Amino acid sequence: MEKSKHISTLKFISDAGDSYKYEIFQDYIDSGYYAVISAQQDFDTEKYGRCAVWVEINSYLRLAPSHPDACEQECKAHFANSVKS
């Protein structure tokens, strides 16, 4: 049984050139929204050489708004204030 519904994904690039993504979900239990934040990292593999993978860095960023568009704006503000700098 699923406990959340994927709403949208936002991708950002920091001033340093690092890639981040915010995946927004709606929790079925309380109808609230949250984001899962991941950073892209390069890893060396034996079989495929160097590969880019997404590494989860925050599995539950609670979002205050009750509307998906407002949640996207909150994620953009979080990136600008936290990750970008």
Backbone hydrogen bonds, N-H to C=O, Kabsch-Sander energy under -0.5 kcal/mol:
donor,donor_aa,acceptor,acceptor_aa,energy
5,K,26,Q,-2.5
7,I,24,I,-3.5
8,S,24,I,-1.2
10,L,22,Y,-2.8
12,F,20,Y,-2.9
14,S,18,D,-3.0
15,D,84,K,-0.6
17,G,14,S,-1.8
20,Y,12,F,-2.7
21,K,38,S,-2.4
22,Y,10,L,-2.9
23,E,21,K,-0.5
23,E,36,V,-2.5
24,I,8,S,-3.1
24,I,22,Y,-0.6
25,F,34,Y,-3.0
26,Q,5,K,-2.6
27,D,25,F,-0.5
27,D,32,G,-3.1
28,Y,3,K,-2.1
29,I,3,K,-0.6
31,S,27,D,-1.8
33,Y,63,L,-0.7
34,Y,25,F,-2.2
35,A,61,L,-2.2
36,V,23,E,-2.3
37,I,35,A,-0.5
37,I,58,N,-2.7
38,S,21,K,-2.4
39,A,55,V,-2.8
40,Q,19,S,-2.5
41,Q,53,V,-3.0
43,F,51,C,-3.1
45,T,49,G,-2.5
49,G,45,T,-1.1
51,C,43,F,-3.3
53,V,41,Q,-3.1
55,V,39,A,-3.3
55,V,53,V,-0.5
56,E,54,W,-0.5
57,I,37,I,-2.7
58,N,37,I,-1.8
61,L,35,A,-2.8
62,R,60,Y,-0.8
63,L,33,Y,-2.4
71,C,67,H,-1.9
72,E,68,P,-2.0
73,Q,69,D,-1.7
74,E,70,A,-2.1
75,C,71,C,-2.2
76,K,72,E,-2.3
77,A,73,Q,-2.1
78,H,74,E,-2.5
79,F,75,C,-2.6
80,A,76,K,-2.2
81,N,77,A,-2.2
82,S,78,H,-2.4
83,V,78,H,-0.7
84,K,79,F,-2.9
